[in-house]
Every structure is written in C-alpha cells, then in structure tokens.
Amino acid sequence: MKIVVDRDLCIGAAPCVAIAGAVFQLDEEGKAIIIDEQGADDETIKLAAEACPVRAIILFDKEGGQQLYP
C-alpha cells in the first residue's frame, strides 16, 4: 500500500500517530509525515487513515496505483 499525506489538509490532530505510530509521526510544523510505510499492516494503516478527521491520508494500491481511500 502506498500512503500519501496531504499536508495542506492535515491539522495535526494525530489519530494516525496514536493508531500507527510506527508509520506516522508529527513533524516540527505539527503535521503528519510518513516515517515507515512498512511499519504496520495494511488494516492498521487503513484504520489510521479512516481516523483522520480531515481525510488527509490517501491510500493507493501499490501495484495498480488505484486509490483505495478515501
């Protein structure tokens, strides 16, 4: 799974960090960044994306590039 964080949308609420702290972290601006795409299983990453209140986390299929979420 490929993960993209839309930094223009991110408000730093950080549920992604709480759910998948091995994948996401807040940077010095208080916005989410990806530290390790392989840091959690796909289901945990999807839960983290779904928890984002502004839908700033976009998930893609690695093989076909199809958008999986949102």
Buried (B, 14 or more C-beta within 10 A) or exposed (E): BBBEBBEEBBEEBBBBBEBBBEBBBBEEEEBBBBBEEEBBEEEBBBBBBBBBEEEBBBBBEEEEEEEBBE
